[in-house]
Amino acid sequence: MTEWQLAQQMANIALGEKAIDVAILDVKDVTILADYFVIASGRSTIQVKIIAEIIEDILLEQGLRPLRRDGFNEGRWVILDYGAVILHIFRQQEREHYALESLWGDAKTVEIAAR
């Protein structure tokens, strides 16, 4: 699976779990951290955790384990780091506060392909 396919899969799973404002940023030309950021929001800490857990479980079934995972205790900003693709799931208030899309304003937005 390519990095682009992984980012697309994450975005589609998040959308299937009723995440809001799902976006994929192509950050490979603006940072060495990753090639893609997948960003999504949940309406509550519980929804944020559930979306992250479902994505992680589906990817584990495919043999993909995150290099790092953080934020599950609080559920306000969960990060699953798969190397070239980093998933950020925010509670809506934290997403508005941290404004990653603005912070990485030079990144290209990638269209999410329907499954």
C-alpha positions as CSV (number, residue, x, y, z in Angstrom):
1,M,0.0,0.0,0.0
2,T,1.4,3.4,-0.9
3,E,1.4,6.4,1.4
4,W,-1.3,8.0,-0.7
5,Q,-3.5,4.9,-0.4
6,L,-3.0,4.7,3.3
7,A,-4.0,8.4,3.7
8,Q,-7.1,7.8,1.6
9,Q,-8.0,4.7,3.6
10,M,-7.7,6.5,6.9
11,A,-9.8,9.4,5.6
12,N,-12.5,7.1,4.3
13,I,-12.7,5.1,7.5
14,A,-13.0,8.4,9.5
15,L,-15.8,9.5,7.2
16,G,-17.5,6.2,7.7
17,E,-17.4,6.7,11.4
18,K,-19.0,10.1,11.1
19,A,-15.9,12.2,11.6
20,I,-16.3,15.8,10.5
21,D,-14.1,18.1,8.4
22,V,-11.9,15.3,7.2
23,A,-8.9,16.5,5.2
24,I,-5.7,15.1,3.7
25,L,-2.7,17.5,3.5
26,D,0.3,16.7,1.3
27,V,3.1,17.9,3.5
28,K,6.1,16.2,1.8
29,D,7.3,19.5,0.4
30,V,7.0,21.5,3.6
31,T,8.3,19.1,6.3
32,I,10.4,16.0,6.9
33,L,7.9,14.7,9.5
34,A,5.7,12.9,7.0
35,D,4.3,12.9,3.4
36,Y,0.7,13.2,4.4
37,F,-1.3,14.4,7.4
38,V,-4.9,13.1,7.7
39,I,-6.9,15.4,9.9
40,A,-10.4,14.8,11.2
41,S,-12.6,16.0,14.0
42,G,-15.1,14.4,16.4
43,R,-17.8,16.0,18.3
44,S,-16.8,14.5,21.7
45,T,-13.8,12.9,23.3
46,I,-15.5,9.6,23.1
47,Q,-16.1,9.9,19.3
48,V,-12.4,11.0,18.9
49,K,-11.2,7.9,20.7
50,I,-13.6,5.5,18.8
51,I,-12.6,6.9,15.4
52,A,-8.9,6.4,16.3
53,E,-9.5,2.9,17.7
54,I,-11.4,1.7,14.7
55,I,-8.8,3.1,12.2
56,E,-6.0,1.5,14.3
57,D,-7.8,-1.8,14.5
58,I,-8.5,-2.0,10.8
59,L,-4.9,-1.2,9.9
60,L,-3.6,-3.7,12.5
61,E,-5.7,-6.4,10.7
62,Q,-3.8,-5.4,7.5
63,G,-0.4,-5.7,9.4
64,L,0.1,-2.0,9.9
65,R,1.1,-0.9,13.4
66,P,1.6,2.7,14.3
67,L,5.1,3.8,15.2
68,R,3.7,6.1,17.8
69,R,0.2,6.7,19.3
70,D,-0.7,9.5,21.7
71,G,-3.6,11.3,23.2
72,F,-6.0,8.3,23.9
73,N,-6.2,9.1,27.6
74,E,-7.6,12.6,27.1
75,G,-9.3,12.1,23.7
76,R,-9.0,15.7,22.7
77,W,-6.2,15.2,20.1
78,V,-5.3,11.6,19.1
79,I,-2.2,11.0,16.9
80,L,-1.5,7.8,15.1
81,D,1.9,8.0,13.5
82,Y,2.5,5.5,10.6
83,G,5.8,7.2,9.4
84,A,4.9,8.7,6.1
85,V,1.3,9.2,7.1
86,I,0.3,10.8,10.4
87,L,-3.4,10.8,11.5
88,H,-4.6,13.6,13.7
89,I,-8.1,13.3,15.2
90,F,-9.2,16.3,17.2
91,R,-12.2,17.2,19.3
92,Q,-13.7,20.1,17.3
93,Q,-12.7,22.7,19.9
94,E,-9.0,21.6,19.8
95,R,-8.9,21.5,16.0
96,E,-10.1,25.1,15.9
97,H,-7.5,26.1,18.5
98,Y,-4.5,24.5,16.9
99,A,-5.5,25.1,13.3
100,L,-3.1,22.6,11.7
101,E,-4.4,23.5,8.2
102,S,-3.3,27.1,8.8
103,L,0.0,26.1,10.4
104,W,0.8,24.0,7.4
105,G,-0.7,26.5,5.0
106,D,1.9,25.8,2.3
107,A,0.7,22.1,2.1
108,K,-1.5,21.0,-0.7
109,T,-4.9,19.6,0.1
110,V,-5.5,16.2,-1.4
111,E,-9.0,15.3,-2.6
112,I,-10.5,12.3,-0.8
113,A,-11.3,9.6,-3.3
114,A,-14.6,7.8,-2.7
115,R,-14.3,4.2,-1.9
